[in-house]
Amino acid sequence: MDTRDADDDAGLLKAAYRTVTPGYDARSDDEMNAIGWAIFLGIAALLLPLLPFAIIVWGVSKVIGAITGEADGEE
């Protein structure tokens, strides 16, 4: 027979330990947001001048596809 009481559970926390580590106060990461925006703007500044060439290549491929009779999605 079990001699323990029904509400004597070894898995429950009886007391919390105090720690010397200070608590964490949540705050926004403005520094990381600034770095993320800087990287995004740098990539956009590098790739934006290439956009007209990409549009030209896409347009030429569509025209060639229409002339040769090849449609998108069909094999």
SERO-4910 file (N, C-alpha, C, O; in steps of 0.05 Angstrom, whole numbers):
BEGIN
 pado doro    nc1    nc2    nc3   cac1   cac2   cac3    cc1    cc2    cc3    oc1    oc2    oc3
  Met    A     17    -23      0      0      0      0     18     25      0     40     25     10
  Asp    A      7     46    -11     21     71    -13     15     87     12     -8     92     19
  Thr    A     37     96     26     33    110     51     33    141     47     30    156     67
  Arg    A     36    150     22     36    179     17      7    189     17    -12    175     11
  Asp    A      4    215     23    -22    228     21    -28    233     -9    -10    233    -25
  Ala    A    -53    236    -15    -61    240    -43    -51    267    -54    -44    268    -78
  Asp    A    -48    288    -38    -39    313    -48     -9    318    -43      0    340    -46
  Asp    A      6    297    -36     35    299    -33     47    290    -59     54    266    -62
  Asp    A     51    309    -77     62    302   -104     91    312   -106     96    336   -101
  Ala    A    109    295   -112    138    302   -113    143    320   -137    164    333   -138
  Gly    A    126    320   -157    130    336   -181    123    365   -178    130    381   -195
  Leu    A    108    372   -158    100    400   -154    122    416   -140    137    406   -123
  Leu    A    125    441   -148    145    459   -137    135    469   -110    114    482   -109
  Lys    A    150    464    -90    142    473    -63    152    501    -57    138    517    -44
  Ala    A    177    507    -65    188    534    -60    205    542    -84    217    525    -97
  Ala    A    205    567    -90    221    577   -113    248    586   -103    251    597    -81
  Tyr    A    269    580   -118    296    588   -111    300    617   -120    293    625   -142
  Arg    A    312    632   -103    320    660   -110    347    659   -124    363    641   -119
  Thr    A    351    677   -142    375    677   -158    389    704   -157    376    725   -151
  Val    A    414    705   -163    429    730   -164    427    743   -191    435    766   -194
  Thr    A    417    729   -211    414    740   -237    390    759   -238    368    752   -229
  Pro    A    395    784   -248    372    803   -248    351    794   -268    357    780   -288
  Gly    A    326    801   -263    305    794   -281    307    808   -307    321    828   -310
  Tyr    A    294    796   -327    295    807   -354    270    824   -359    248    814   -357
  Asp    A    274    849   -366    252    867   -373    251    868   -403    270    877   -416
  Ala    A    229    860   -414    226    859   -444    227    887   -454    215    906   -443
  Arg    A    241    891   -476    242    917   -490    245    912   -519    251    890   -528
  Ser    A    240    932   -535    242    929   -564    272    929   -572    288    942   -559
  Asp    A    278    915   -593    306    914   -603    310    934   -625    312    927   -648
  Asp    A    311    960   -617    314    981   -637    341    979   -652    342    986   -675
  Glu    A    362    971   -638    388    968   -652    386    948   -674    397    952   -696
  Met    A    374    925   -668    372    904   -689    354    912   -711    358    905   -734
  Asn    A    333    927   -705    315    937   -725    330    956   -744    325    955   -768
  Ala    A    347    972   -733    362    991   -749    381    976   -768    385    984   -791
  Ile    A    394    955   -757    412    940   -774    397    925   -796    406    924   -819
  Gly    A    374    915   -790    357    901   -810    349    920   -832    350    913   -856
  Trp    A    340    944   -825    332    963   -845    356    972   -862    354    977   -886
  Ala    A    380    975   -849    403    983   -864    411    962   -885    418    968   -907
  Ile    A    409    936   -877    415    914   -896    395    914   -918    402    911   -941
  Phe    A    369    917   -911    348    917   -932    353    940   -952    351    936   -976
  Leu    A    358    964   -942    362    987   -959    387    983   -976    388    992  -1000
  Gly    A    408    971   -965    432    966   -981    427    947  -1003    437    951  -1026
  Ile    A    413    925   -998    407    905  -1019    389    918  -1040    392    913  -1063
  Ala    A    369    934  -1031    351    947  -1050    366    967  -1067    361    969  -1091
  Ala    A    386    981  -1056    402   1000  -1072    419    985  -1092    424    996  -1114
  Leu    A    428    961  -1085    444    946  -1104    427    933  -1126    435    932  -1149
  Leu    A    403    923  -1119    387    908  -1138    367    925  -1154    359    917  -1176
  Leu    A    360    948  -1144    341    965  -1159    351    974  -1186    335    974  -1205
  Pro    A    377    981  -1190    386    987  -1217    385    964  -1236    385    968  -1261
  Leu    A    384    939  -1226    382    916  -1244    354    909  -1252    350    893  -1270
  Leu    A    334    922  -1240    307    916  -1245    299    921  -1275    285    904  -1286
  Pro    A    307    943  -1287    300    946  -1316    311    924  -1334    297    915  -1352
  Phe    A    335    915  -1328    346    893  -1344    330    867  -1340    326    852  -1359
  Ala    A    322    862  -1315    306    838  -1310    279    840  -1324    269    820  -1334
  Ile    A    267    863  -1325    242    867  -1339    246    863  -1369    229    851  -1382
  Ile    A    268    873  -1380    273    869  -1409    277    840  -1415    266    830  -1435
  Val    A    292    826  -1399    297    797  -1404    270    782  -1402    265    764  -1418
  Trp    A    254    788  -1382    227    775  -1379    210    781  -1404    197    763  -1415
  Gly    A    209    806  -1413    193    814  -1436    202    800  -1461    186    790  -1477
  Val    A    229    799  -1466    239    786  -1490    233    756  -1489    226    745  -1510
  Ser    A    235    744  -1466    228    715  -1464    199    710  -1470    192    690  -1482
  Lys    A    181    728  -1461    152    726  -1467    147    729  -1497    131    714  -1509
  Val    A    161    748  -1510    157    752  -1538    167    728  -1554    154    719  -1572
  Ile    A    190    718  -1547    201    695  -1561    183    670  -1556    179    655  -1575
  Gly    A    173    667  -1532    155    645  -1527    129    648  -1543    118    627  -1552
  Ala    A    119    672  -1547     94    676  -1563    100    671  -1593     83    660  -1606
  Ile    A    123    678  -1602    130    674  -1630    134    644  -1636    124    634  -1657
  Thr    A    147    630  -1619    152    601  -1623    129    584  -1616    129    560  -1621
  Gly    A    108    595  -1603     85    580  -1596     87    565  -1570     69    549  -1564
  Glu    A    107    571  -1554    109    558  -1528     94    575  -1507     98    599  -1505
  Ala    A     76    562  -1493     60    575  -1473     71    567  -1445     82    546  -1442
  Asp    A     68    585  -1426     77    579  -1399     60    557  -1387     35    556  -1390
  Gly    A     72    538  -1373     58    517  -1359     52    493  -1375     44    473  -1364
  Glu    A     55    495  -1401     49    471  -1419     75    458  -1427     95    471  -1431
  Glu    A     74    432  -1429     99    417  -1437     95    404  -1464    113    391  -1474
***
